[in-house]
Amino acid sequence: MSAVAEIGLTPKEQANARAALRFLRAKCGTWSTLAKALHLGESTVGNVAGGHAAVTPTVVFRIAKFARVGIDDVLTGRFPAPGTCPHCGHRTEPS
């Protein structure tokens, strides 16, 4: 087993990465387009996003690189920012 495969993410970090995947899918239009942008298989992206496969550090790295944000932003849920519409990207300011 490789060292990368042994690195686990918390359930919260995995949920945040899945939210980022769903946001990016909405921005890209389809899972297929997003998978190509992330250089991953469409079934891999679909399984990870749907919770049928674990989020790996490689997936998080590719999400962050594609979105041009830090890895910590993906893992902590700062990307996409809370209150951001997954369809248009508009962000409502907190009251």
C-alpha positions as CSV (number, residue, x, y, z in Angstrom):
1,M,0.0,0.0,0.0
2,S,1.3,3.4,-0.9
3,A,1.8,6.2,1.7
4,V,-0.8,8.4,-0.1
5,A,-3.4,5.7,0.2
6,E,-2.9,5.6,4.0
7,I,-3.7,9.3,4.4
8,G,-7.3,9.6,5.5
9,L,-9.5,12.6,5.5
10,T,-12.1,13.3,8.2
11,P,-15.8,12.9,7.3
12,K,-16.2,16.7,7.4
13,E,-13.2,17.2,5.0
14,Q,-14.7,14.6,2.7
15,A,-18.1,16.3,2.8
16,N,-16.5,19.7,2.0
17,A,-14.6,18.2,-0.9
18,R,-17.8,16.6,-2.2
19,A,-19.6,20.0,-2.0
20,A,-16.7,21.5,-4.0
21,L,-17.2,18.8,-6.6
22,R,-20.9,19.5,-6.9
23,F,-20.2,23.3,-7.2
24,L,-17.6,22.7,-9.9
25,R,-20.0,20.3,-11.8
26,A,-22.6,23.1,-11.8
27,K,-20.0,25.5,-13.2
28,C,-18.7,23.1,-15.8
29,G,-22.1,21.9,-16.9
30,T,-21.6,18.1,-16.7
31,W,-19.8,15.5,-14.7
32,S,-18.0,14.5,-17.9
33,T,-16.6,18.0,-18.5
34,L,-15.5,18.3,-14.9
35,A,-13.9,14.8,-15.0
36,K,-11.8,15.9,-18.0
37,A,-10.8,19.1,-16.3
38,L,-9.7,17.2,-13.2
39,H,-7.9,14.5,-15.3
40,L,-10.0,11.8,-13.7
41,G,-12.4,9.3,-15.0
42,E,-16.1,10.2,-15.1
43,S,-17.0,7.2,-13.0
44,T,-14.4,8.1,-10.4
45,V,-15.7,11.6,-10.1
46,G,-19.3,10.4,-9.9
47,N,-18.5,7.8,-7.3
48,V,-16.6,10.2,-5.1
49,A,-19.2,12.9,-5.4
50,G,-22.0,10.5,-4.7
51,G,-20.3,9.1,-1.6
52,H,-19.7,5.7,-3.1
53,A,-15.9,6.1,-3.0
54,A,-13.6,7.9,-0.5
55,V,-12.2,11.4,-1.3
56,T,-8.5,11.0,-1.7
57,P,-5.8,13.6,-1.3
58,T,-5.2,13.4,-5.1
59,V,-8.8,14.4,-5.7
60,V,-8.6,17.3,-3.2
61,F,-5.4,18.5,-4.9
62,R,-7.0,18.4,-8.3
63,I,-10.1,20.2,-7.1
64,A,-7.9,22.9,-5.5
65,K,-5.7,23.3,-8.6
66,F,-8.6,23.5,-11.0
67,A,-10.5,26.0,-8.8
68,R,-7.3,28.0,-8.2
69,V,-7.7,27.9,-4.4
70,G,-5.7,26.4,-1.6
71,I,-6.1,22.8,-0.5
72,D,-7.1,24.0,2.9
73,D,-9.9,26.1,1.3
74,V,-11.4,22.8,-0.1
75,L,-10.9,20.8,3.1
76,T,-12.3,23.4,5.5
77,G,-15.3,24.3,3.3
78,R,-14.1,27.9,2.4
79,F,-14.5,26.8,-1.2
80,P,-17.0,27.4,-2.4
81,A,-17.7,30.2,0.1
82,P,-20.7,29.7,2.3
83,G,-23.7,31.4,0.7
84,T,-22.5,30.9,-2.9
85,C,-25.0,29.8,-5.4
86,P,-23.8,26.5,-7.0
87,H,-25.4,27.5,-10.4
88,C,-24.3,31.1,-11.0
89,G,-21.6,31.7,-8.4
90,H,-23.4,34.6,-6.9
91,R,-22.5,35.0,-3.2
92,T,-24.9,36.5,-0.7
93,E,-23.4,38.6,2.0
94,P,-24.1,37.5,5.5
95,S,-26.6,39.8,7.4
